[in-house]
Amino acid sequence: MLYWLRGAKYVISIVALSMVSYHIYTALFGAPDALTFRAVHVAFALVLAFLIFPSRGLELDKPDVSGVLLAALSVVACGYILWAQEYIDNRMMMVDDLRGEDWVLGSLMVVLLLEATRRAVGLALPITAGAFLLYAVTIGNADTAQLMEQLYLGTEGIFGIPVSVSATYVMLFILFGAMVERTGTGRLFMDFAMAIAGHTAGGPAKVACITSGMFGTISGSAVANVMTTGTFTIPLMKRIGYPPAFAGAVEAVASTGGQIMPPIMGAVAFVMADFLGISYMTVIGYALIPAVLYFLAVFMCVHFEARRLGMRGLPKADLPRLLDVLKERGHMFLPLVVICAFLFMGYSAPYSALAGIASVLISAALRKNTRVELTPKNVVEGFIAGARNTVTVALACGCAGIVIGVISLTGLGIDFTSLVLKVSQDTLIMALVLTMCAGIILGMGLPTTPAYVVQVSLLVPALAKLGVALEAAHMFALYFAILSAITPPVALAVYAANGISGAKLWETGVAAVKLGATGYIVPFMFVFGPSLLLIGTPMTIATTAVTAIIGVVCLSSGLAGFLVAPLQWWQRISLVGAALVLIKPGLTTDLIGIAIVAFVFATNFALKKREDAAASAGLSNP
């Protein structure tokens, strides 16, 4: 048995390294035709999934006979695409009849993908894909031959846009994130955040915000981000007095927000640029102000909660000094600079990711204290970790391809658009609420990129039909694809955080929704006021940004129940109301919001003065 397990680990490592080598080669020298490239990507993901994830139980990397058999069948099902390439290229889609092997291997492919996804991701996504397949053959009245052809023999189904995104962009950026982690850059992010905010009120929670934002923009996975940074920040938050549920919620919300934080946005920025036919830099511009508002809200919620509970930061003597951190490890920021520089110069996203990976190795070699991390073993393990981390995304993208294939074949997207228009009675706000709910449901259990791609196919057309700017519609879909990670009941980032904090699911879920409240509001605001997306005159954009920032601070204060002193119930309601009108662009709403804020601040400040005076009187007259 021991020899079997050792052999399995060697095989997993060899497959993972082969996957990395293949994608680096194609990024450097160009990929083969789309169907072949994507089929090879899915084959690697399926084989690794069946070897890594057991059919049941929790022990990874211990494949049983069924896992080995399914891995071999995966090679056959995907290998057929390569073997029969000439036949596939020459046949007429939706006209020529399917061969027997097309039926057998296509059906096998669907079953293998659903089973591998169940093992690696969980039940939610395979059930969703299965429901769409059931819809196609029942209510959708799809021809089964056409459905099989759509899913297996073309680039509109399993090997469609989501898998293309996974193979082209996500794989390399996940590999970049794995190499960053292996060479000690994660420690740089943590020490950097500790030096800046560790000594302030609620310092560890603020450290979680900063670190998760920095790491999350690279990792592209809220769950991976929680497990990477949360193992350090959550125990620290609990140590200074935050309740376990709040500590877990802070990490989950901050880790989720990392995927909307420029410059990389977990690779989804490149996907959006492709969909909209615009530059990557334009997408970054759209994302900038909403991302700042999101993290400012979390940061201020943490601050006000700490002040309300009377918390202090960590002793400065226990914290790293900023200058020392930058002096010892500051050069490890170079890979982020390299990626941004290559993107700014117009290089493709895959090539920029490769440059970033190379710069990680070069940066680590520059100084003695980081050179110790640069061992052959560490580099190889980083490559293997990158391939392993890609598996769940690739399989989720394959299942998303099933959903999109069904939507395309049956016209479900058009039907959904008509349904939204009918139910909302052409009222935009109602259509937005319906789209938000559908987006959160569709995004549950999905990594960000496939969740966004599915929503682009199903939800964005309905918003565009109601006159929403295409840029705002795409950003709206992206936000709720991401927020599904912290929205109960299927809140994967919350599950991950609970595993570290030991809190109850619903307590953490409610706290996460409260902390992430700005994320649920801002998408509505940039639909009605695109200036939040840097669309408009400089004066309009500046005014909108400033008032939105004030609104976000007011919302955080009202939800936490503290401003400069504890807030009374009517002050909390007033601040939340002021926040909503301030975040909405417009001169009238801005004036109303500022007036409410001024009144609440004056009354709360007066209360603080009275409390301070009473405390002073009590000390002088014991």
Disulfide bonds with the S-S distance in Angstrom:
none
